[in-house]
Amino acid sequence: MAGTRVSTHEVFQNVMEIAQRRGFFWPAARDLYSEAPAGFWIYGPLGIKIKNKIVEAWRNWILKPEGAYEIETPSLLPLTIFRASGHLEHFFDKLVECNQCHTRWRADELLEDKLNLRGLEAVSE
């Protein structure tokens, strides 16, 4: 439809649905645990090919021209590292919860979707 505005959330949901249906990638454990942490993915055959192409493009664009060295660190780190870096105290996603159904949403995503506001920092606490 011409002139119809689609929210960022709707676009994201559509991309995720297509990617999961076609076997590109899936959020790990979402079917088993509704509160599974974000950021853990299972890649299908096409998903890993796309991921590898993105990583290789990044290497060619950033690492090689700068003469930088690549390192790989663990995906999961001990709690003490996050405590020492200040991440536990200072970095978190603000959540809102529906009083009736107890569904939780990230506040910034809810504002973007429902009020067409961009960025939680633009809204006073």
Secondary structure, DSSP 8 states (H G I E B T S, - for coil): -TT----HHHHHHHHHHHHHHTTSEEETTTTT-TT--TT-EEE-HHHHHHHHHHHHHHIIIIIHHHT-------SS--HHHHHHHTHHHH----EEE-TTT--EEEHHHHHHHHH----GGGS--
